[in-house]
Amino acid sequence: MLADWRTRLLHDHPALFPDLRVVATGLGPTLVSVGWPSVGEGWRALVERACARIADACAGVPAAEVAILGIEEKWGTLRLTVSTLDLCETASAAVDLAVDLAEARSLHVCETCGAPGRFSVKHGWYATVCAAHADGYLPVRSRDLDLQVTTMIVGDRTVRMARRYEVRSDRFIALEPPIDEDS
């Protein structure tokens, strides 16, 4: 039952997939969940690392409810949809960071094989692919691909922050001091 990495992921993190159940199929029993990873083998490590980070962020947090509702490719990058309920601010920020890091890293990893890849386009379809899997895809050239601008409510203030994803260290670097929009 644990032959596929996706099945092992659900088995290893049952708390993240609360709707997890065993279903009988023609090939025998299998685990299923609404959060089933619908991405290529190349993003396996990204998904596994994100799930481990999310599980670590919620470990020991009383009354925390976290559910992965989707793991998919969208517009050529990884998308993780996570529902959180009753998480403290620290755990919630750690879950958000785990999701953001995985999604940012997916711009640099071929979804098919896991080799270094480039965000590319072919006839309006986006994908992150390596040279071996490009098959007519052309790299999207933009120095802003790794830029993220976020708006957060901090207390009673709205704060906007910009950061850039750094591939080598798998982390975000703040680009400027936060902008307090309410001042």
Residue pairs with C-beta under 8 A, 6 or more apart in sequence:
1 7
1 22
1 28
1 29
1 30
1 31
2 8
2 11
5 41
5 44
5 48
6 36
6 37
7 30
7 31
9 37
9 47
9 48
9 51
10 17
10 20
10 31
10 33
10 35
10 36
11 31
12 51
13 51
13 52
13 54
13 55
14 20
15 55
15 58
15 66
16 35
16 51
16 54
16 55
16 66
16 67
16 68
17 33
17 34
17 35
17 67
17 68
18 65
18 67
19 33
19 34
19 35
19 67
20 31
20 32
20 33
21 31
21 32
21 33
22 29
22 30
22 31
22 32
23 29
23 30
23 31
23 32
33 68
34 69
34 70
35 67
35 68
35 69
35 70
35 71
35 81
36 71
37 47
37 71
37 72
38 70
38 71
38 72
38 73
39 47
39 71
39 72
39 73
39 78
39 111
40 73
40 111
40 112
41 112
41 113
41 114
42 109
42 110
42 111
42 112
42 113
42 114
42 115
42 117
43 73
43 78
43 106
43 109
43 111
43 114
44 114
45 109
45 114
46 78
46 102
46 105
46 106
46 109
47 71
47 78
47 80
47 102
49 102
50 80
50 98
50 99
50 101
50 102
51 68
53 94
53 97
53 98
53 101
54 66
54 68
54 82
54 94
54 95
54 98
54 99
56 94
57 91
57 94
57 95
57 98
58 64
58 66
58 87
58 91
58 95
61 87
61 88
61 91
63 86
64 84
64 85
64 86
64 87
64 88
64 91
65 83
65 84
65 85
65 86
65 87
66 82
66 83
66 84
66 85
66 87
66 95
67 82
67 83
68 80
68 81
68 82
69 81
69 82
69 83
70 79
70 80
70 81
71 78
71 79
71 80
71 81
72 78
72 79
73 79
73 111
73 127
75 126
76 107
76 119
76 120
76 121
76 125
76 126
76 127
76 128
77 103
77 106
77 107
77 119
77 126
77 128
78 102
78 103
78 105
78 106
78 111
79 103
80 99
80 102
80 103
82 95
82 99
84 91
84 92
84 95
87 95
97 172
100 148
100 172
101 165
101 170
101 171
101 172
104 146
104 148
104 165
104 172
105 165
105 167
105 170
106 128
107 119
107 128
107 145
107 146
107 165
108 116
108 117
108 118
108 128
108 167
109 115
109 116
109 117
109 128
110 116
110 117
110 128
110 129
110 130
110 132
110 133
111 117
111 127
111 128
111 129
112 129
112 130
112 133
113 130
113 132
113 133
115 130
115 132
116 130
117 128
117 129
117 130
117 133
118 128
118 129
118 130
118 139
118 140
119 126
119 127
119 128
119 139
119 140
119 145
120 126
120 127
120 128
120 129
120 134
120 137
120 138
120 139
120 140
121 127
121 137
121 138
121 140
122 135
122 136
122 137
122 138
126 140
127 137
129 135
129 137
146 164
146 165
146 166
146 167
147 162
147 163
147 164
147 175
148 162
148 163
148 164
148 165
148 172
149 160
149 161
149 162
150 160
150 161
150 162
150 163
151 158
151 159
151 160
151 181
152 158
152 159
152 160
152 161
153 159
156 182
157 180
157 181
157 182
157 183
158 180
158 181
158 182
159 178
159 179
159 180
159 181
160 178
160 179
160 181
161 174
161 178
161 179
162 174
162 175
162 176
163 172
163 173
163 174
163 175
164 172
164 173
164 175
165 171
165 172
166 172
166 173
